[in-house]
Amino acid sequence: MKVTGPSGSSSSTGSRPARASGGFSVPSATGAAPAGAASAASAVSGVAGVSALMALQGVEDATERRRRAIRRGGGLLDRLEDLKLALLSGETGEAALERLGRGLREERPVDGDPALDGLLAQIDLRAAVELAKADLRRSAA
């Protein structure tokens, strides 16, 4: 058996397996083991190629980290605004508090910019204060 590449193998006339009765074939002693080893090696290299591609797709550049950090901060500000509007209209704002808590539990991407990191830390602190105030209101009632 001859391996021709990742597409598979082709039979050659010299290493043809012997035929037995009932459709069972016994491989010859000369060609079966090397072909099996080559086939296994090509399958492993295919997996390694896919894992390398997945690793490259998982690499995140500084621009993408910054974009995710800004998106998270903007989302938290929107949820704080929703909470403010709910409280001003006389509602308890439980749904807004739940969304705010979920947003705060999201992982904050660390950007290399100290000004942006400081701003995001202030937004996180404000959201945590609002959640703590809501817990105090619940326990007092």
N, C-alpha and C positions, 0 to 999 in steps of 0.2 A: 504494500500500500504506500502511496506517495502523497505527502502533504503538499498542496500547491498554494497554500496561503490561508487567510482567514475565512475563505468561502467554503472550505471543506477539504476532502481528500478524494483522490482518484485512484482507481486500481491500475496496477501495472501487471504485465503478464508474468513477471518473475515471482511475485510474492502472492500468488493466488491461493486462497484457503482451500483445503481439501474438503470435498462434499461427503457427507454421511447420509445414510438413509433417513427419511422422515423430515427432510428440510433442515436438519441441523448441520451446521458447518463447523469444522474444527480448524482453527487458524493454524497456519504453518508456523514453525518455530523461528523462522528467520525474520519475518516482516511485521508481526502483530505488536510486539512490545515497543519498538521505536516509534511506530505510528501513533500508538496510544499516548506515549509520553509527549510527542510533538503536539498532538491534539490538545492535551491538557495544558501544555505550556502556552499555546495560542489562546485558549480560553482565559487563562489567568492574565495574560497581557491585555486582553480586551477589557477585563474588569478593572485593571489598573488604569487603563486609559480613561474609562468612564469616571473613576474616582478622582483622577487628576482634573478632569473637566468640571466635576462638581465642586472641587476645592477652589478652582479658579472663579467659578460663579459665586461662591460664598465670600470671596474677598471683597471688602467694602472700602471704597476710597474715602478721603476726608470730606469731599463734597457731599457724598451720600449720607455720611454720619451727621454732618451739619444740617442737611435737609431734614433728616428724621428728627433731630433734636428740636429744630424750629417747629416742625409739624406737631410734635408732642406738646411743646410749650403753648402753641396756639390753641390746641385742643383743650388743654387745661384752662386757659383763659376763657374759651367759649363755654365750658362747663361752669366756671365760676359766674359768668354772666347769666347763664340759665338759672343758677341757684339764686342769684340776686333778684332776678325778675320774679321767680316763684315766691320768694319771701316778701317782696314788696306787694304782690297781689294777694297776700294773706294765706297762701298755701304752705304746707309743711315742707315741700321741696324734697320729699324722700327719693323720688326718681332722679332728680338732679344730683342729690347727694350720692346715690349709688353710682351714677355715671362718673362723678368726680372721684370717688374712691377707686373705681376701676382704672381711670386714667392715671391716678397717682401711683398705682401699683405697677404700671408698665415700667419696663426698664428704661432709664434715661440714658441715651447715648452720650458718651463723653466726647466733647469736641475740644480741640486744642486751643480754642479761643477763650481766654479767661473772662472776658467781658460777657460772652454768651453763656458760659458756664455759670457765672454769677447771677445773671438774669434768670436762667432756668432754675437755679437754686431758690431764688426769691419767689418764683411762681409756685414751686413745690411747697415752700414754707407756707405761703398764703393758702394753698389748698388744704394742707394739713391743719392749719388753724381753723378753717371753716368746718372741717370734719370733726375736730375736737369740740368746737362750739356746739355743733349739732348733737354730739354725744352728751354734753352737759344739759342741753335743753331736754333731751329725752329722759335723762336720769332725774331731772327736777320735776318733771310732769307726772 
